[in-house]
Amino acid sequence: MSFTERVLEVKKFLQKTPIFQNILDEQLQALANIAIPQTYKKGETLFWEGDEGTGFFIVKSGRIKVFKQANAGKEQILHIFGAEEHFAEVPALDGGNFPASAAAIENSEVVFIPRTAFLMVLQQHPTLAIAMLSTFAKHLRRLTFLVDSLSFQEVPERLKNYLFTLSDRNGNANVVELDLPKTQLAALLGTIPETLSRAFYKLSQEGIIEMNGAKIHLHRN
């Protein structure tokens, strides 16, 4: 694929993303010119906490987890980003280091927007900054929800909320399948696999869910 063809493909993709959907064509072109497509295999790390914040990422396909890791190895997933979602914008703007790590949980394609070139584009097209501000607000709301969940909800309640959110994403389906391995789900819910298994058992005993192999039947009260 030639450079021109690659830029055109990236431009078409950026146009579909919520963050850049309503910007002018010339602004979109300026972003496509500096964007760098990247691919990562399942389990591969994009960056580690503390690395220099060299830019931000937009997921083209696959899923990327952003997480914190304790010295003992325990992991807390802050969020899992899917197609057309973006992350790591704060260090891309303030020049600080990445405040968390990121890794692919499946084979993934991303579009990387390098910080230095992006700041130059912002200077030429300052209205782009408004689009960035809206993303900060969304990420702040998400982190606030995570803090509330970890602080005030027990693991079974976190699990129940996750399963019903999964159902909502699938059109209020009464039967869902987990979209993550249980080790990753435990890290997302701020617990360990053994405690997660007990939470599944507790919800089953309470009649909230019914396990049938990989499928989970939800009983809405």
C-alpha positions in Angstrom: 0.0 0.0 0.0 1.4 3.4 -1.0 1.7 6.3 1.5 -1.2 8.1 -0.2 -3.4 5.1 0.0 -2.5 4.5 3.7 -3.3 8.1 4.6 -6.7 7.9 2.8 -7.6 4.7 4.6 -6.7 6.3 8.0 -8.7 9.4 7.1 -11.8 7.3 6.4 -11.4 5.5 9.7 -10.9 8.7 11.7 -14.0 10.2 10.1 -16.0 7.3 11.7 -14.7 7.8 15.2 -16.9 9.7 17.7 -14.1 12.1 18.7 -13.4 13.3 15.1 -16.8 12.8 13.5 -17.8 16.4 13.2 -14.5 18.1 12.4 -13.7 19.8 9.1 -12.2 17.9 6.2 -8.9 19.8 6.4 -8.6 19.0 10.1 -9.2 15.4 9.4 -6.6 15.4 6.6 -4.0 17.0 8.9 -4.6 14.2 11.5 -4.5 11.5 8.8 -1.1 12.9 7.6 0.5 12.4 11.0 -1.3 9.1 12.1 0.7 5.9 12.3 -1.1 2.5 11.9 0.2 -0.1 14.3 -0.7 -3.8 15.0 -0.3 -5.7 18.3 -0.7 -9.4 19.0 -2.7 -10.8 21.8 -0.9 -10.1 25.1 1.5 -7.6 23.6 2.1 -4.4 25.5 1.6 -1.0 23.9 3.3 0.9 26.8 4.1 0.6 30.5 3.2 2.9 33.3 5.9 5.5 33.6 7.0 5.4 30.0 7.2 8.7 28.2 3.8 9.8 26.9 4.7 10.0 23.2 1.1 10.2 21.9 -2.4 8.7 22.0 -4.1 5.8 20.4 -7.4 5.1 18.6 -8.5 1.4 18.4 -9.2 0.3 14.8 -10.0 -3.4 15.6 -9.6 -5.7 18.6 -9.5 -4.6 22.3 -7.0 -2.9 24.5 -6.9 -2.9 28.2 -5.5 0.0 30.2 -4.4 -1.2 33.7 -2.4 -0.6 36.8 -0.2 -3.3 38.3 0.9 -3.6 41.9 4.4 -4.8 42.9 3.0 -8.2 43.9 1.6 -8.6 40.3 -2.1 -8.0 41.1 -3.7 -6.2 38.2 -6.6 -3.6 38.2 -8.0 -3.0 34.8 -9.2 0.6 34.5 -11.0 0.1 31.2 -11.1 -2.0 28.1 -11.2 0.0 24.8 -12.8 -1.3 21.7 -13.1 -0.2 18.0 -13.2 3.6 17.5 -12.4 4.3 21.1 -9.3 6.3 22.1 -7.0 6.5 25.1 -3.8 8.1 26.6 -4.8 11.6 25.5 -3.7 13.2 28.8 0.1 12.5 28.6 -0.2 13.3 24.9 -1.2 16.9 25.8 0.6 17.6 29.1 3.9 15.9 28.2 3.9 13.7 31.3 4.5 10.0 31.5 1.8 7.3 30.9 -0.1 7.0 34.2 -1.1 3.4 33.5 -0.1 0.5 31.2 -1.8 -0.8 28.1 -1.9 -4.2 26.4 -3.8 -6.0 23.7 -6.2 -8.6 25.0 -6.7 -9.9 21.5 -5.0 -9.2 18.1 -5.5 -5.5 17.6 -5.0 -2.7 15.2 -4.6 0.9 16.5 -3.9 4.3 15.0 -1.2 6.1 16.9 -1.2 10.0 17.0 2.3 11.2 17.9 2.3 14.0 20.5 4.7 16.5 18.9 3.0 16.4 15.5 -0.4 16.5 17.1 0.4 19.7 19.1 1.4 21.3 15.9 -1.9 20.4 14.3 -3.7 21.8 17.3 -1.9 25.1 16.9 -3.1 25.2 13.3 -6.6 24.0 14.1 -7.4 25.1 17.7 -11.1 24.0 17.4 -9.8 20.5 17.6 -9.1 21.1 21.3 -12.9 21.2 21.9 -13.2 17.6 20.7 -10.4 16.6 23.1 -12.1 18.3 26.0 -15.2 16.2 25.6 -13.1 13.0 25.8 -11.5 14.1 29.0 -15.0 14.6 30.5 -16.0 11.0 29.4 -12.9 9.5 30.9 -13.3 11.4 34.2 -16.9 10.1 34.5 -15.7 6.6 33.8 -13.0 6.8 36.5 -15.5 8.3 39.0 -17.8 5.3 38.4 -14.9 2.9 38.9 -13.9 4.5 42.2 -17.5 4.4 43.4 -17.8 0.7 42.3 -14.6 -0.4 44.0 -15.3 1.7 47.2 -19.0 1.0 47.8 -19.9 -2.2 46.1 -19.2 -5.8 47.1 -17.8 -8.2 44.4 -21.2 -9.9 43.7 -22.9 -6.5 43.1 -20.0 -5.5 40.7 -20.4 -8.8 38.9 -24.2 -8.4 38.6 -23.8 -4.8 37.2 -21.2 -6.0 34.7 -23.5 -8.9 33.5 -26.5 -6.6 33.1 -24.3 -4.0 31.3 -23.2 -6.8 29.0 -26.9 -7.7 28.4 -27.7 -4.0 27.6 -24.9 -3.9 25.0 -26.6 -6.9 23.4 -30.1 -5.5 23.2 -31.2 -6.5 26.7 -30.5 -10.1 26.0 -31.5 -12.5 28.8 -28.6 -14.9 27.8 -25.1 -13.6 27.6 -21.6 -15.0 27.2 -18.6 -13.6 29.0 -16.5 -11.4 26.7 -13.4 -11.8 28.8 -11.5 -14.7 30.4 -12.3 -14.9 34.1 -8.8 -13.8 35.1 -9.2 -10.6 33.1 -12.8 -10.1 34.4 -11.5 -10.4 38.0 -8.9 -7.7 37.3 -11.6 -5.5 35.7 -13.8 -5.9 38.8 -11.0 -5.3 41.3 -10.8 -8.8 42.7 -9.1 -12.2 42.3 -10.4 -15.2 40.3 -11.2 -17.2 43.5 -13.4 -14.4 44.9 -15.0 -14.0 41.4 -16.0 -17.7 41.4 -17.6 -17.2 44.8 -19.5 -14.2 43.4 -20.8 -16.3 40.5 -21.9 -18.9 43.0 -23.7 -16.4 45.2 -25.6 -14.9 42.3 -26.6 -18.4 41.2 -27.8 -19.2 44.7 -29.8 -16.0 44.8 -31.5 -16.9 41.5 -30.1 -13.8 39.8 -28.2 -15.9 37.2 -28.2 -19.4 35.9 -25.0 -20.9 34.6 -25.3 -23.2 31.6 -21.8 -23.9 30.3 -20.4 -20.7 28.7 -23.8 -19.1 28.7 -25.3 -17.1 31.6 -29.1 -16.7 31.9 -30.1 -13.5 33.6 -33.2 -13.3 35.7 -34.4 -9.7 35.9 -36.5 -8.9 38.9 
